[in-house]
Amino acid sequence: MTFIQPQKKSMLNMVLIGLVLALFVGAIWLVVLYNNVVNLNHGYVGMKDELQKVQAANIELKEQIFNALDPSHFKEFAAQKNLIQDKSPQYLEIGSPSLTLLR
């Protein structure tokens, strides 16, 4: 006579289920990691383009500053504003009598 016994869970089945579960979790983790790497790469390329634009704007601003501070432009500005160069300028000195009168 045959007795029907419930199936005993072997240790091998538990190990295989654990490995399959670990493989599944590892695959999902790799997909998430890949997506993060791709997103970072796109962000890096965008920031690199923005940096190049800012550097180009910086060069243009430096050019404008250097052109504005060019000594030849000072003479043109003085001529436009009817300014003259003073041959013997008188500067305000600390301790001068005119400065003490202002106090």
C-alpha positions in Angstrom: 0.0 0.0 0.0 1.3 3.5 -0.9 1.0 6.3 1.5 0.6 9.8 0.0 3.0 12.1 1.8 3.2 15.9 1.3 6.1 17.0 -0.7 9.0 17.9 1.5 10.8 21.1 0.6 14.3 20.4 -0.1 17.2 22.7 0.5 18.0 22.8 -3.2 14.7 24.4 -4.0 15.2 27.1 -1.5 18.7 27.9 -2.8 17.4 28.0 -6.4 14.5 30.3 -5.5 17.0 32.6 -3.6 19.4 32.7 -6.6 16.5 33.5 -9.1 15.3 36.2 -6.7 18.8 37.6 -6.4 19.3 37.5 -10.2 15.9 39.3 -10.7 16.8 42.1 -8.2 20.3 42.4 -9.7 18.9 42.9 -13.2 16.4 45.5 -12.0 19.3 47.3 -10.1 21.4 47.3 -13.3 18.6 48.8 -15.3 18.2 51.6 -12.7 21.9 52.1 -12.6 22.2 52.4 -16.4 19.3 54.9 -16.5 21.1 57.0 -13.9 24.4 56.9 -15.8 22.6 58.0 -19.0 20.8 60.8 -17.2 24.1 62.0 -15.7 25.8 61.9 -19.2 23.0 64.0 -20.7 23.3 66.5 -17.8 27.0 66.6 -18.3 26.7 67.4 -22.0 24.1 70.1 -21.3 26.3 71.7 -18.7 29.3 71.5 -21.0 27.4 73.4 -23.7 26.2 75.9 -21.2 29.8 76.4 -19.9 31.0 77.1 -23.5 28.2 79.7 -23.9 29.2 81.4 -20.7 32.9 81.4 -21.6 32.0 82.9 -25.0 30.0 85.6 -23.3 32.8 86.2 -20.8 35.3 86.7 -23.7 32.9 89.2 -25.3 32.6 91.1 -22.1 36.3 91.2 -21.6 36.7 92.5 -25.1 34.2 95.3 -24.4 36.0 96.2 -21.2 39.4 96.3 -22.9 38.0 98.4 -25.7 36.4 100.8 -23.3 39.6 101.1 -21.3 41.8 101.7 -24.4 43.8 104.9 -24.0 42.8 106.1 -27.4 39.2 106.1 -26.3 40.0 108.3 -23.4 41.1 111.1 -25.8 37.9 110.7 -27.9 35.8 110.8 -24.7 37.5 113.9 -23.5 37.0 115.6 -26.9 33.3 114.7 -26.9 32.8 116.1 -23.4 35.0 119.2 -24.1 37.4 118.2 -21.4 41.0 119.6 -21.3 44.1 118.2 -19.8 45.3 120.2 -16.8 49.0 120.8 -17.0 49.4 121.5 -13.3 46.6 119.9 -11.3 46.1 120.9 -7.7 45.3 117.9 -5.5 43.5 118.0 -2.1 46.1 117.0 0.6 45.4 115.7 4.1 46.2 118.3 6.7 45.9 121.3 4.3 44.3 124.5 5.6 41.4 124.3 3.1 40.5 120.8 4.3 40.4 121.9 8.0 38.1 124.8 7.1 35.6 122.2 5.6 35.3 120.5 8.9 
